[in-house]
Amino acid sequence: METILVVDDTDEIRMLLVATLEAAGYGVVEASDGSGVMQWIEDSQPDAIILDLMMPGIDGWDTLAQLKEQDDTKHIPVIISSALRGDEDLARARKMGAHDYVTKPWSAATLLERLRWALSAAEPA
């Protein structure tokens, strides 16, 4: 079973993500901000990360940068899930190494399609 780390500071969004992912057969680990992400990764070794950008403390931008700077985490596909809709936000996320970007509110079908694509692209050849 593939494990997805969900990082979002909004309880309702995390609950919706967890329900959507579990219904699709994924294991899910949750974090409410970026401060504990590296520990969660070490403990759960997720196959992908769904990451919010606007969070208190360590935000998604800083978390994404930290993930992509580390040799042991830079290969993990990160899908940004954000209310930020500007082209500059998408471009920045992609430049920083995000695999994909979905804007809130997203549909479960779209999110799962993007996740499946990210996971298949990350599989070794």
Contacts in CASP RR format, 6 or more apart in sequence:
PFRMAT RR
TARGET T0000
AUTHOR 0000-0000-0000
METHOD contacts of the structure
MODEL  1
METILVVDDTDEIRMLLVATLEAAGYGVVEASDGSGVMQWIEDSQPDAII
LDLMMPGIDGWDTLAQLKEQDDTKHIPVIISSALRGDEDLARARKMGAHD
YVTKPWSAATLLERLRWALSAAEPA
1 25 0 8 1.000
1 26 0 8 1.000
1 27 0 8 1.000
2 26 0 8 1.000
2 27 0 8 1.000
2 47 0 8 1.000
2 48 0 8 1.000
2 119 0 8 1.000
3 26 0 8 1.000
3 27 0 8 1.000
3 28 0 8 1.000
3 29 0 8 1.000
3 44 0 8 1.000
3 45 0 8 1.000
3 46 0 8 1.000
3 47 0 8 1.000
4 21 0 8 1.000
4 26 0 8 1.000
4 27 0 8 1.000
4 28 0 8 1.000
4 29 0 8 1.000
4 46 0 8 1.000
4 47 0 8 1.000
4 48 0 8 1.000
4 49 0 8 1.000
4 50 0 8 1.000
4 115 0 8 1.000
5 28 0 8 1.000
5 29 0 8 1.000
5 30 0 8 1.000
5 31 0 8 1.000
5 37 0 8 1.000
5 40 0 8 1.000
5 41 0 8 1.000
5 44 0 8 1.000
5 46 0 8 1.000
5 48 0 8 1.000
5 49 0 8 1.000
5 50 0 8 1.000
6 14 0 8 1.000
6 17 0 8 1.000
6 18 0 8 1.000
6 21 0 8 1.000
6 28 0 8 1.000
6 29 0 8 1.000
6 30 0 8 1.000
6 31 0 8 1.000
6 49 0 8 1.000
6 50 0 8 1.000
7 30 0 8 1.000
7 31 0 8 1.000
7 32 0 8 1.000
7 33 0 8 1.000
7 34 0 8 1.000
7 37 0 8 1.000
7 49 0 8 1.000
7 50 0 8 1.000
7 51 0 8 1.000
7 52 0 8 1.000
7 55 0 8 1.000
7 60 0 8 1.000
7 63 0 8 1.000
8 14 0 8 1.000
8 17 0 8 1.000
8 32 0 8 1.000
8 50 0 8 1.000
8 51 0 8 1.000
8 52 0 8 1.000
8 55 0 8 1.000
8 81 0 8 1.000
9 32 0 8 1.000
9 33 0 8 1.000
9 52 0 8 1.000
9 54 0 8 1.000
9 55 0 8 1.000
9 56 0 8 1.000
10 52 0 8 1.000
11 32 0 8 1.000
13 52 0 8 1.000
13 81 0 8 1.000
13 104 0 8 1.000
14 30 0 8 1.000
14 32 0 8 1.000
17 28 0 8 1.000
17 50 0 8 1.000
17 81 0 8 1.000
17 111 0 8 1.000
18 28 0 8 1.000
18 30 0 8 1.000
20 108 0 8 1.000
20 111 0 8 1.000
20 112 0 8 1.000
21 27 0 8 1.000
21 28 0 8 1.000
21 112 0 8 1.000
21 115 0 8 1.000
22 28 0 8 1.000
24 112 0 8 1.000
26 115 0 8 1.000
29 40 0 8 1.000
29 43 0 8 1.000
29 44 0 8 1.000
29 46 0 8 1.000
31 37 0 8 1.000
31 40 0 8 1.000
32 55 0 8 1.000
33 55 0 8 1.000
33 56 0 8 1.000
33 57 0 8 1.000
33 58 0 8 1.000
34 55 0 8 1.000
34 57 0 8 1.000
34 58 0 8 1.000
34 59 0 8 1.000
34 60 0 8 1.000
34 62 0 8 1.000
34 63 0 8 1.000
35 57 0 8 1.000
35 58 0 8 1.000
36 58 0 8 1.000
37 49 0 8 1.000
37 58 0 8 1.000
37 63 0 8 1.000
37 66 0 8 1.000
37 67 0 8 1.000
38 66 0 8 1.000
38 70 0 8 1.000
38 73 0 8 1.000
40 46 0 8 1.000
41 49 0 8 1.000
41 67 0 8 1.000
41 73 0 8 1.000
41 76 0 8 1.000
46 76 0 8 1.000
47 76 0 8 1.000
47 77 0 8 1.000
47 119 0 8 1.000
47 122 0 8 1.000
48 76 0 8 1.000
48 77 0 8 1.000
48 78 0 8 1.000
48 79 0 8 1.000
48 99 0 8 1.000
48 115 0 8 1.000
48 118 0 8 1.000
48 119 0 8 1.000
48 122 0 8 1.000
49 67 0 8 1.000
49 76 0 8 1.000
49 77 0 8 1.000
49 78 0 8 1.000
49 79 0 8 1.000
50 78 0 8 1.000
50 79 0 8 1.000
50 81 0 8 1.000
50 111 0 8 1.000
50 115 0 8 1.000
51 60 0 8 1.000
51 63 0 8 1.000
51 64 0 8 1.000
51 78 0 8 1.000
51 79 0 8 1.000
51 80 0 8 1.000
51 81 0 8 1.000
51 98 0 8 1.000
52 60 0 8 1.000
52 80 0 8 1.000
52 81 0 8 1.000
52 82 0 8 1.000
53 59 0 8 1.000
53 60 0 8 1.000
53 61 0 8 1.000
53 80 0 8 1.000
53 82 0 8 1.000
53 84 0 8 1.000
53 89 0 8 1.000
53 93 0 8 1.000
54 60 0 8 1.000
54 82 0 8 1.000
54 83 0 8 1.000
54 84 0 8 1.000
61 92 0 8 1.000
61 96 0 8 1.000
64 78 0 8 1.000
64 80 0 8 1.000
64 93 0 8 1.000
64 96 0 8 1.000
64 97 0 8 1.000
64 98 0 8 1.000
65 96 0 8 1.000
66 73 0 8 1.000
67 73 0 8 1.000
67 74 0 8 1.000
67 76 0 8 1.000
67 78 0 8 1.000
68 74 0 8 1.000
68 78 0 8 1.000
68 96 0 8 1.000
68 97 0 8 1.000
75 122 0 8 1.000
76 122 0 8 1.000
77 99 0 8 1.000
77 100 0 8 1.000
77 118 0 8 1.000
77 119 0 8 1.000
77 121 0 8 1.000
77 122 0 8 1.000
78 97 0 8 1.000
78 98 0 8 1.000
78 99 0 8 1.000
79 98 0 8 1.000
79 99 0 8 1.000
79 100 0 8 1.000
79 101 0 8 1.000
79 102 0 8 1.000
79 111 0 8 1.000
79 114 0 8 1.000
79 115 0 8 1.000
79 118 0 8 1.000
80 93 0 8 1.000
80 98 0 8 1.000
80 100 0 8 1.000
80 101 0 8 1.000
80 102 0 8 1.000
81 102 0 8 1.000
81 104 0 8 1.000
81 106 0 8 1.000
81 111 0 8 1.000
82 89 0 8 1.000
82 101 0 8 1.000
82 102 0 8 1.000
82 103 0 8 1.000
82 104 0 8 1.000
83 103 0 8 1.000
83 104 0 8 1.000
84 103 0 8 1.000
85 103 0 8 1.000
89 101 0 8 1.000
90 101 0 8 1.000
93 101 0 8 1.000
94 101 0 8 1.000
99 118 0 8 1.000
99 121 0 8 1.000
99 122 0 8 1.000
100 114 0 8 1.000
100 117 0 8 1.000
100 118 0 8 1.000
102 110 0 8 1.000
102 111 0 8 1.000
102 114 0 8 1.000
END
